[in-house]
Amino acid sequence: VTSDTTEIFHMLEIPRGGEYLLSLSDGTVIYLNSESTLRFPVKFQGKERKVYLTGEAYFKVAKDAAHPFIVKSGNLQIRVLGTEFNVRSYSPTDVRVTLITGKVAVSDTCGVHSVEMVPGQSVQLSSDGTFAVNEVDIESFLYWKEGFFYFDDVALVDMMKEIGRWYNIDIEFRNSKIMDLRMHFFANRHQDIFHLIELLNRMERIHAYFEAGKLIIE
């Protein structure tokens, strides 16, 4: 428990292989994905409702125009009044915000650059300090909280990072040439890892198997 001015903050840590549904004092609901951390106040006070995220979370923010909701994550700050959006921030320099409904304003933590998003957009902070805005299929950002893996044209190395995080296993590539393969993959993430390995091998583009407690990909 930490203190930020007059607010008392709690720290919630979700381990690899875990997930959690949290309701805040204002009625905001947050779905937290594996290996994520949220710092939030026991009760919101002052003019802003502020939380701090590392990892991935889906926010359904309770409307309160007088008290903007602020999410600080990595190098970004997201400002909302009441909306639904997804934040993926497993690295401070690689934060992606995807807006489902409503409007949000995203800025760097220095407040130099900012962008206002509309539903269906995904925003990332580029290395030059500006924002890259893309139109996306928002459904793909909702599947994880419904209990599914959904990868659409995703590099195999990034796909396996998420799978390893969920099953709490290490991934080893025995063939570096396949790491950048672009994959389409859908699976129930509440099935065991052996079912997932079977689905991976059915695609006949890679060979996946267990060895010495690791998931080997070749």
C-alpha positions as YAML, in Angstrom:
chain: A
units: angstrom
residues:
- id: 1
  name: VAL
  ca: [0.00, 0.00, 0.00]
- id: 2
  name: THR
  ca: [1.40, 3.40, -0.97]
- id: 3
  name: SER
  ca: [0.22, 6.97, -0.53]
- id: 4
  name: ASP
  ca: [-0.09, 9.60, -3.26]
- id: 5
  name: THR
  ca: [-1.03, 12.93, -1.59]
- id: 6
  name: THR
  ca: [-4.24, 12.14, 0.33]
- id: 7
  name: GLU
  ca: [-5.09, 8.96, -1.61]
- id: 8
  name: ILE
  ca: [-4.14, 5.52, -0.35]
- id: 9
  name: PHE
  ca: [-3.04, 3.26, -3.22]
- id: 10
  name: HIS
  ca: [-3.21, -0.53, -3.49]
- id: 11
  name: MET
  ca: [-0.98, -2.61, -5.75]
- id: 12
  name: LEU
  ca: [-2.56, -5.58, -7.53]
- id: 13
  name: GLU
  ca: [-0.15, -7.98, -9.25]
- id: 14
  name: ILE
  ca: [-1.44, -10.67, -11.63]
- id: 15
  name: PRO
  ca: [1.07, -13.52, -12.18]
- id: 16
  name: ARG
  ca: [1.85, -15.36, -15.40]
- id: 17
  name: GLY
  ca: [-1.08, -17.67, -16.09]
- id: 18
  name: GLY
  ca: [-3.54, -15.50, -14.16]
- id: 19
  name: GLU
  ca: [-6.29, -12.99, -14.88]
- id: 20
  name: TYR
  ca: [-8.51, -10.84, -12.69]
- id: 21
  name: LEU
  ca: [-11.68, -8.75, -12.81]
- id: 22
  name: LEU
  ca: [-11.57, -5.66, -10.59]
- id: 23
  name: SER
  ca: [-14.24, -3.08, -9.73]
- id: 24
  name: LEU
  ca: [-13.02, 0.31, -8.51]
- id: 25
  name: SER
  ca: [-14.77, 2.63, -6.05]
- id: 26
  name: ASP
  ca: [-16.29, 4.75, -8.87]
- id: 27
  name: GLY
  ca: [-17.86, 1.74, -10.63]
- id: 28
  name: THR
  ca: [-15.11, 1.40, -13.24]
- id: 29
  name: VAL
  ca: [-14.47, -2.23, -14.20]
- id: 30
  name: ILE
  ca: [-11.01, -3.45, -15.21]
- id: 31
  name: TYR
  ca: [-10.07, -6.83, -16.71]
- id: 32
  name: LEU
  ca: [-6.40, -7.55, -16.02]
- id: 33
  name: ASN
  ca: [-4.43, -9.98, -18.17]
- id: 34
  name: SER
  ca: [-1.49, -12.21, -17.18]
- id: 35
  name: GLU
  ca: [1.73, -10.69, -15.81]
- id: 36
  name: SER
  ca: [0.11, -7.30, -15.21]
- id: 37
  name: THR
  ca: [0.26, -4.82, -12.34]
- id: 38
  name: LEU
  ca: [-2.25, -2.12, -11.43]
- id: 39
  name: ARG
  ca: [-1.75, 0.58, -8.81]
- id: 40
  name: PHE
  ca: [-5.08, 2.13, -7.85]
- id: 41
  name: PRO
  ca: [-6.59, 4.14, -4.96]
- id: 42
  name: VAL
  ca: [-8.87, 2.56, -2.37]
- id: 43
  name: LYS
  ca: [-11.18, 5.53, -2.99]
- id: 44
  name: PHE
  ca: [-10.84, 8.24, -5.61]
- id: 45
  name: GLN
  ca: [-10.35, 11.75, -4.27]
- id: 46
  name: GLY
  ca: [-9.55, 15.08, -5.92]
- id: 47
  name: LYS
  ca: [-10.28, 16.20, -9.47]
- id: 48
  name: GLU
  ca: [-8.84, 13.19, -11.29]
- id: 49
  name: ARG
  ca: [-9.25, 9.42, -11.05]
- id: 50
  name: LYS
  ca: [-5.72, 8.11, -11.62]
- id: 51
  name: VAL
  ca: [-4.37, 4.54, -11.95]
- id: 52
  name: TYR
  ca: [-1.03, 3.10, -13.07]
- id: 53
  name: LEU
  ca: [-0.74, 0.02, -15.32]
- id: 54
  name: THR
  ca: [1.99, -2.35, -16.42]
- id: 55
  name: GLY
  ca: [0.95, -5.23, -18.68]
- id: 56
  name: GLU
  ca: [-2.46, -5.47, -20.34]
- id: 57
  name: ALA
  ca: [-5.92, -4.40, -19.20]
- id: 58
  name: TYR
  ca: [-9.36, -3.68, -20.62]
- id: 59
  name: PHE
  ca: [-11.09, -0.69, -19.04]
- id: 60
  name: LYS
  ca: [-14.83, 0.04, -18.81]
- id: 61
  name: VAL
  ca: [-14.67, 3.49, -17.24]
- id: 62
  name: ALA
  ca: [-17.66, 4.84, -15.31]
- id: 63
  name: LYS
  ca: [-18.80, 8.19, -16.69]
- id: 64
  name: ASP
  ca: [-18.00, 11.22, -14.55]
- id: 65
  name: ALA
  ca: [-17.36, 14.36, -16.61]
- id: 66
  name: ALA
  ca: [-16.21, 16.32, -13.56]
- id: 67
  name: HIS
  ca: [-13.51, 13.77, -12.69]
- id: 68
  name: PRO
  ca: [-11.46, 12.59, -15.71]
- id: 69
  name: PHE
  ca: [-10.07, 9.06, -15.49]
- id: 70
  name: ILE
  ca: [-6.29, 8.91, -16.08]
- id: 71
  name: VAL
  ca: [-4.30, 5.77, -16.91]
- id: 72
  name: LYS
  ca: [-0.52, 6.12, -16.76]
- id: 73
  name: SER
  ca: [1.32, 3.30, -18.52]
- id: 74
  name: GLY
  ca: [4.91, 3.29, -19.71]
- id: 75
  name: ASN
  ca: [5.59, 6.45, -21.70]
- id: 76
  name: LEU
  ca: [1.89, 7.22, -22.21]
- id: 77
  name: GLN
  ca: [-0.97, 8.83, -20.36]
- id: 78
  name: ILE
  ca: [-4.59, 8.15, -21.35]
- id: 79
  name: ARG
  ca: [-7.29, 10.65, -20.34]
- id: 80
  name: VAL
  ca: [-10.97, 9.63, -20.38]
- id: 81
  name: LEU
  ca: [-14.36, 10.74, -19.12]
- id: 82
  name: GLY
  ca: [-16.21, 7.44, -19.66]
- id: 83
  name: THR
  ca: [-15.52, 4.82, -22.30]
- id: 84
  name: GLU
  ca: [-14.13, 1.35, -23.08]
- id: 85
  name: PHE
  ca: [-10.56, 0.77, -24.25]
- id: 86
  name: ASN
  ca: [-7.68, -1.72, -24.13]
- id: 87
  name: VAL
  ca: [-4.11, -0.93, -23.03]
- id: 88
  name: ARG
  ca: [-1.21, -3.27, -23.80]
- id: 89
  name: SER
  ca: [1.99, -2.19, -22.07]
- id: 90
  name: TYR
  ca: [4.42, -5.01, -21.33]
- id: 91
  name: SER
  ca: [7.30, -2.65, -22.19]
- id: 92
  name: PRO
  ca: [7.40, 1.06, -21.18]
- id: 93
  name: THR
  ca: [8.50, 1.98, -24.72]
- id: 94
  name: ASP
  ca: [5.90, -0.17, -26.50]
- id: 95
  name: VAL
  ca: [2.42, 0.83, -25.34]
- id: 96
  name: ARG
  ca: [-0.66, 0.31, -27.51]
- id: 97
  name: VAL
  ca: [-4.03, 1.90, -26.74]
- id: 98
  name: THR
  ca: [-7.11, 0.63, -28.62]
- id: 99
  name: LEU
  ca: [-10.41, 2.49, -28.33]
- id: 100
  name: ILE
  ca: [-13.63, 0.47, -28.38]
- id: 101
  name: THR
  ca: [-16.27, 3.15, -27.62]
- id: 102
  name: GLY
  ca: [-16.33, 6.85, -26.74]
- id: 103
  name: LYS
  ca: [-13.28, 9.13, -26.91]
- id: 104
  name: VAL
  ca: [-9.90, 9.25, -25.21]
- id: 105
  name: ALA
  ca: [-6.95, 11.62, -25.38]
- id: 106
  name: VAL
  ca: [-3.53, 9.96, -25.36]
- id: 107
  name: SER
  ca: [-0.35, 11.91, -24.63]
- id: 108
  name: ASP
  ca: [3.27, 11.23, -23.78]
- id: 109
  name: THR
  ca: [4.10, 11.65, -20.09]
- id: 110
  name: CYS
  ca: [5.87, 14.95, -20.87]
- id: 111
  name: GLY
  ca: [2.69, 16.33, -22.44]
- id: 112
  name: VAL
  ca: [4.55, 17.36, -25.62]
- id: 113
  name: HIS
  ca: [2.57, 15.22, -28.08]
- id: 114
  name: SER
  ca: [-1.06, 14.15, -27.87]
- id: 115
  name: VAL
  ca: [-3.77, 12.64, -30.02]
- id: 116
  name: GLU
  ca: [-7.53, 12.26, -29.67]
- id: 117
  name: MET
  ca: [-8.80, 8.83, -30.68]
- id: 118
  name: VAL
  ca: [-12.09, 7.66, -32.12]
- id: 119
  name: PRO
  ca: [-13.51, 4.10, -31.84]
- id: 120
  name: GLY
  ca: [-11.75, 1.52, -34.00]
- id: 121
  name: GLN
  ca: [-8.36, 3.22, -33.72]
- id: 122
  name: SER
  ca: [-5.18, 1.89, -32.16]
- id: 123
  name: VAL
  ca: [-2.37, 4.25, -31.13]
- id: 124
  name: GLN
  ca: [1.31, 3.70, -30.37]
- id: 125
  name: LEU
  ca: [4.05, 6.20, -29.54]
- id: 126
  name: SER
  ca: [6.73, 6.11, -32.25]
- id: 127
  name: SER
  ca: [10.46, 6.34, -31.59]
- id: 128
  name: ASP
  ca: [10.48, 9.91, -32.94]
- id: 129
  name: GLY
  ca: [7.96, 10.98, -30.26]
- id: 130
  name: THR
  ca: [4.94, 11.22, -32.54]
- id: 131
  name: PHE
  ca: [1.90, 8.94, -32.48]
- id: 132
  name: ALA
  ca: [1.17, 6.21, -35.02]
- id: 133
  name: VAL
  ca: [-2.60, 5.86, -35.45]
- id: 134
  name: ASN
  ca: [-4.06, 2.80, -37.19]
- id: 135
  name: GLU
  ca: [-7.57, 1.59, -37.97]
- id: 136
  name: VAL
  ca: [-8.00, -1.89, -36.45]
- id: 137
  name: ASP
  ca: [-10.48, -4.70, -36.03]
- id: 138
  name: ILE
  ca: [-11.54, -4.03, -32.43]
- id: 139
  name: GLU
  ca: [-12.85, -7.59, -32.03]
- id: 140
  name: SER
  ca: [-9.26, -8.84, -31.95]
- id: 141
  name: PHE
  ca: [-8.63, -6.76, -28.81]
- id: 142
  name: LEU
  ca: [-11.64, -8.22, -26.98]
- id: 143
  name: TYR
  ca: [-10.96, -11.94, -27.35]
- id: 144
  name: TRP
  ca: [-8.45, -12.28, -24.50]
- id: 145
  name: LYS
  ca: [-10.90, -11.15, -21.84]
- id: 146
  name: GLU
  ca: [-13.49, -13.60, -23.23]
- id: 147
  name: GLY
  ca: [-11.02, -16.49, -22.78]
- id: 148
  name: PHE
  ca: [-9.49, -16.86, -26.23]
- id: 149
  name: PHE
  ca: [-6.19, -16.41, -28.05]
- id: 150
  name: TYR
  ca: [-6.74, -14.55, -31.30]
- id: 151
  name: PHE
  ca: [-3.82, -13.70, -33.56]
- id: 152
  name: ASP
  ca: [-4.41, -12.18, -36.98]
- id: 153
  name: ASP
  ca: [-1.27, -11.82, -39.11]
- id: 154
  name: VAL
  ca: [0.96, -11.69, -36.01]
- id: 155
  name: ALA
  ca: [4.68, -12.60, -35.96]
- id: 156
  name: LEU
  ca: [5.21, -16.06, -34.45]
- id: 157
  name: VAL
  ca: [7.69, -14.70, -31.89]
- id: 158
  name: ASP
  ca: [5.11, -12.21, -30.56]
- id: 159
  name: MET
  ca: [2.37, -14.83, -30.57]
- id: 160
  name: MET
  ca: [4.52, -17.25, -28.53]
- id: 161
  name: LYS
  ca: [5.39, -14.53, -26.00]
- id: 162
  name: GLU
  ca: [1.69, -14.21, -25.16]
- id: 163
  name: ILE
  ca: [1.17, -17.97, -25.06]
- id: 164
  name: GLY
  ca: [4.21, -18.41, -22.80]
- id: 165
  name: ARG
  ca: [2.98, -15.66, -20.49]
- id: 166
  name: TRP
  ca: [-0.44, -17.28, -20.15]
- id: 167
  name: TYR
  ca: [0.77, -20.85, -19.55]
- id: 168
  name: ASN
  ca: [3.77, -19.66, -17.49]
- id: 169
  name: ILE
  ca: [6.27, -21.59, -19.62]
- id: 170
  name: ASP
  ca: [9.49, -20.62, -21.38]
- id: 171
  name: ILE
  ca: [9.59, -20.72, -25.19]
- id: 172
  name: GLU
  ca: [12.70, -21.74, -27.12]
- id: 173
  name: PHE
  ca: [13.06, -21.28, -30.88]
- id: 174
  name: ARG
  ca: [15.36, -23.86, -32.50]
- id: 175
  name: ASN
  ca: [14.96, -22.23, -35.90]
- id: 176
  name: SER
  ca: [15.37, -18.45, -35.90]
- id: 177
  name: LYS
  ca: [14.11, -18.18, -39.49]
- id: 178
  name: ILE
  ca: [10.53, -19.00, -38.44]
- id: 179
  name: MET
  ca: [10.34, -16.37, -35.68]
- id: 180
  name: ASP
  ca: [9.01, -13.75, -38.10]
- id: 181
  name: LEU
  ca: [6.41, -16.01, -39.72]
- id: 182
  name: ARG
  ca: [3.06, -14.19, -39.82]
- id: 183
  name: MET
  ca: [0.38, -16.38, -38.26]
- id: 184
  name: HIS
  ca: [-3.40, -16.59, -38.06]
- id: 185
  name: PHE
  ca: [-4.37, -18.54, -34.94]
- id: 186
  name: PHE
  ca: [-7.43, -18.91, -32.73]
- id: 187
  name: ALA
  ca: [-7.74, -21.09, -29.61]
- id: 188
  name: ASN
  ca: [-9.51, -21.38, -26.27]
- id: 189
  name: ARG
  ca: [-6.89, -20.36, -23.72]
- id: 190
  name: HIS
  ca: [-8.60, -22.31, -20.95]
- id: 191
  name: GLN
  ca: [-7.69, -25.59, -22.67]
- id: 192
  name: ASP
  ca: [-4.44, -27.19, -21.48]
- id: 193
  name: ILE
  ca: [-1.10, -26.59, -23.18]
- id: 194
  name: PHE
  ca: [-1.11, -30.01, -24.87]
- id: 195
  name: HIS
  ca: [-4.32, -29.13, -26.73]
- id: 196
  name: LEU
  ca: [-2.73, -25.87, -27.86]
- id: 197
  name: ILE
  ca: [0.42, -27.68, -29.07]
- id: 198
  name: GLU
  ca: [-1.79, -30.00, -31.13]
- id: 199
  name: LEU
  ca: [-3.49, -26.99, -32.75]
- id: 200
  name: LEU
  ca: [-0.13, -25.36, -33.50]
- id: 201
  name: ASN
  ca: [1.16, -28.51, -35.19]
- id: 202
  name: ARG
  ca: [-2.03, -28.92, -37.23]
- id: 203
  name: MET
  ca: [-1.10, -25.76, -39.14]
- id: 204
  name: GLU
  ca: [1.92, -27.70, -40.51]
- id: 205
  name: ARG
  ca: [4.07, -24.56, -40.64]
- id: 206
  name: ILE
  ca: [5.99, -25.24, -37.42]
- id: 207
  name: HIS
  ca: [6.74, -28.17, -35.11]
- id: 208
  name: ALA
  ca: [6.03, -27.58, -31.38]
- id: 209
  name: TYR
  ca: [6.81, -29.98, -28.54]
- id: 210
  name: PHE
  ca: [7.82, -30.12, -24.87]
- id: 211
  name: GLU
  ca: [11.40, -30.77, -23.84]
- id: 212
  name: ALA
  ca: [12.93, -30.29, -20.36]
- id: 213
  name: GLY
  ca: [10.00, -28.14, -19.22]
- id: 214
  name: LYS
  ca: [10.22, -25.76, -22.21]
- id: 215
  name: LEU
  ca: [8.02, -25.39, -25.25]
- id: 216
  name: ILE
  ca: [10.30, -25.92, -28.23]
- id: 217
  name: ILE
  ca: [9.41, -24.38, -31.59]
- id: 218
  name: GLU
  ca: [11.21, -25.45, -34.76]
...
